[in-house]
Amino acid sequence: MKGLQWTQMVIVVITLLCTIASSAQEATKQSSDTKAVQSFTRTASSDPALPPVSMLLRLLSLTPEQEQKLRQVYAEHNASYAEVLQQKLSAKERQEKLRDLRRNLQKRLEFVLTPQQLQKLRQIDPESMLVDRLTVALKLTEAQSDQLLQVMREQSASIRALEKQAREEGWSEQQRKQKLAELRKQIDEKVNKILTAEQQQKLRQILQGEAGKPTTPSNDGQKP
């Protein structure tokens, strides 16, 4: 069976979920990285660093009252987030405003969630968000979800290490692409061992549908 292009799949699905960025990554991303992914960035009103409430409902065992409050908090935060994106600001000014918004969000969450729920929330990363959605869409078992999350985190770490090595050693673009292709092949093999043939087919159908949707770069060429 033809292997899935896992790195490409991750980019497409993360774009779908608006999770290409996390608050921790925002302050450290360089402009060169922005140019590399801006074609996959959609202009969206929601904060891409936030996990969906439906995910939190499952993972944090929210009470009905907590869910209602959380939806209101997130809606207000996302409205403010969208307003900042529409303002004519420098990249630094925008980062500072978005950082302030997230600090305010954190304070508000502390009044809604228990200490145990807050701890779990801090452990949710982009890989976890993506695997959570795939678990639901592909009806993965608990073991499959755990294995997929491990592979995704290994992939993220491997890509970061590869990009760092490429910069330090001055690789040519051809060398970099060759190494990435080798890494993709390794990841594809691991993923194919986790998913059943039926799940792989379902995933391909999802990706084919999403790949046809247009993407819109942000107005100033900066990723939020």
PyMOL commands that set and color helices and strands:
alter all, ss='L'
color gray80, all
select helices_A, chain A and resi 6-17+23-26+31-40+53-59+64-86+91-110+115-122+126-138+142-169+173-194+197-211
alter helices_A, ss='H'
color red, helices_A
deselect
rebuild
show_as cartoon
